[in-house]
Amino acid sequence: MSIKYPEGFYHIISRNNGPPSSFQTEAYFARSIGHLESAADRYGARIHCFCLMPNHCHILLETARSNLTTILRRVNMGDTKCLTATSEREDEPFQGQCRVMLIDKDSRLLELSRYIHLNPVRVHLVSDPSQYPWSSYLAYLGIEKRWDWLHTRFILGQLGSNEKEAQRRYRNYIWGAVREIVGDPLEKAVTDTQAFRGRVNQVIDPNGLRKRM
């Protein structure tokens, strides 16, 4: 059984199969952002942060319903398989190699967003993450305002209730790690344990509807 829960948080890493040069066009990145917007508008995906790289992308999203497969189909738009965090294969086709990890929303989301936004710095595309236009980082600073489908408040809220102050603190949080080697926080966390499944199953009935707490 694959991991598809209503109101689940997922870290998605999708890797393209073609040569990197074929994906380094502005039109490609703009089209990919359009797919994220479509997934949000049509299927209720809550996109919390993303970073589109030349040969792969990172997306942190939340599902309102048990429709992760439909969302991934829209985001990836292709014809190969997707791997879940338990190494089980989905039956539906996706583009490129895709890894999906179920995340406990109360654990490491702030750290994970930093890891995602620092991808362009980590591979030396830019020295300042705000110089990279194909991630959600500028929205977290309050600079990019076009993406009204992007949900920044949940993660910024961990740094304070005042939006402007939280944006300032987030920038400082990112810059504190720019010169460090910051690894994937999920390598240190258990994201799909039996205990976590148990907590999820306690609030989900057999029909996939969330029970009242």
N, C-alpha and C positions, 0 to 999 in steps of 0.2 A: 504494500500500500504506500503510495507516495504522500508527501507532506503537503496537505492542502487544508488549512484551517481558516474559518472566518476570523477577521481581525488578527491575522498572523503577520509578523514582521519577517521580511526575507532580505538577505543580502544575495544579490544575483551578480555573478561574474560571467559574462558572455564573451567568448573569444572568437574572432573571425578567422576563417580558414585561408583566405587569400593573402597575397603579399601585402605588407603594410602600406606600400605606396598607393595601392588601389583604394584605401580607406581614408587617405589624408586629404580629402577635399572638403571645402566648406559646405558644398551641397550635401555631401554624405552626412556630416555632423548635424546640419540643420534638419535634414530628413529624419534622422534618428531622434532628435529632440521632439519633432512632430509626432513620432510614434509614441513617445512618453506622454505627450499631451493627450493623444487619442486614447491611450490606455486609461488615463485619469478621467477623461470626459465620458467615454463610452462604457467603461467597465468598472468604474469606481475605485481604481487603484489610487492609493495615497502615496505619491512619490515624495520621499523625505530628502533624499540627496542622490546625486549621480555624478559620474565623471566618465566622459567619452574619450577614450584613448585611441591612438592610431590603429591598434590591432585588437583591442578588447574594450569592454566597458564595465563599470561598477554601478549598480543601482541598489539603493536601499528603499524598499517600498513596503506598504502595508495593504492587505486585502480587506475590503469591507465584507466580502462574501467568500465562499469556498470556490473561487474562480481563478486560482493562480494559473492554471493551464491556459485559459483564454487570454489572460493578461500577458503571459510570456509569448504566446503566439503573436499577439499584436506588437509587442516590443521587439521581438527578434525577427519575425517575418522570414522564415526560411524552412529548411528541409532536413535537418539532422537532429540528433537526439539531445536530450537535456538530462543532466545528472542531478539527483537530489543529494542532500547532505548524508544520506544513508547509502549512497552509491546504487540506488535502485533507479532503473531507467523508466522514463515516461514513455508511453506509447505514441504520444503526439510528436510531430516533427517541429524542430526549431532550427534556427540558423547558427552554425558554428558550435563549438563546444561550450556548454553552459553548465555552470554549477550553481545550485540553489541551496542556501543554508537558512534554516528556520532559526530566528533569533528571539531570545527572551527580551521583551521590550524594556524591562527594568534593569538590563545589564549591558553595559559597554556600548550603548548606541552613540553616545557622545564621542567616545574613543574611536568607534568604527567610522563615524562621519569624518573625523580627522584623517584617518588612514585613507579614505576614499578621496578626499580633497587634496591630499599631498601626493597623489600618484604622479602628476606631471613633474613635480619637483624631484621625486625619487628617481625618475629615469632621465633627469636633466633636460627636459623640454623647456622648462622655465626655472628661474630662481625664486620667483614670487608666485604663489598659486593664484593671486588675483590677476596675473598676466595671461592666464589660460582661460579662454572664453567658453570652453565646452565642458564646464562643470557647473554645479550649483553653488559654488563657493561665493560668487559675486552676489547671489541672492541672499546668502547668509550674512553678508556685510551690509545689506540694504541698498546695494548699487544696482543690481539687475531686478527690475520690477515688472518685466513682461510676463513672467511665468506665474500667473495667478493660480495655476494648478499645483504648484510646488508647495509642500508643507514644511516650512522651516520652524514653526513655532514650537513644535514638540521638543525638538533637540535644543533650540535656543532657550526654551523655558527651563532647562536644567542649569542655566547660568544666570537666571534672574527673571523677574516678572516684567521689568521694564525693557521694551524691545531694543531701544537704542543702546542701553547699557549692556544688554546681553550680546548684541552684535559686536560691541567693542571688546567684551571679554572673549568672545569666540575668536576674533582676530588675534588677540594676544595668545589664546590657547593654541591656535594653529602655528603662530610664529615661534612659540616656545619649542616646537618640535621640528621646525624647518631644518635646523642644522644637526638634528639627531637622526639616528637610524630608527625609525618607528616601524615596527613590524605589524603584521596583521593581528589585531587584538583577539580575533576568533581562534587563533592557534592556541591561545591560553585559556579559552573558555569552552565549556561543554555546551553545544548548541542544540543537541537533539538526544538528550538522555531519556531513559525510561521515566525518571522523575519529572522531567519537563513535560513529557507526553501525558503523564498522569495528571499534572496540574491543568493542562489544556482540556483533557477529557472530562474533568470535573465540571467544566462550564459549557460543554458542548453536548447536546442531546444527539441521539442516533440519527436524526434527520438533518444534522449539520447546523441547527439553529442554536444560537447562543442563549443559554439559560440566564434568567435573572439572578443576580448575586444578592 
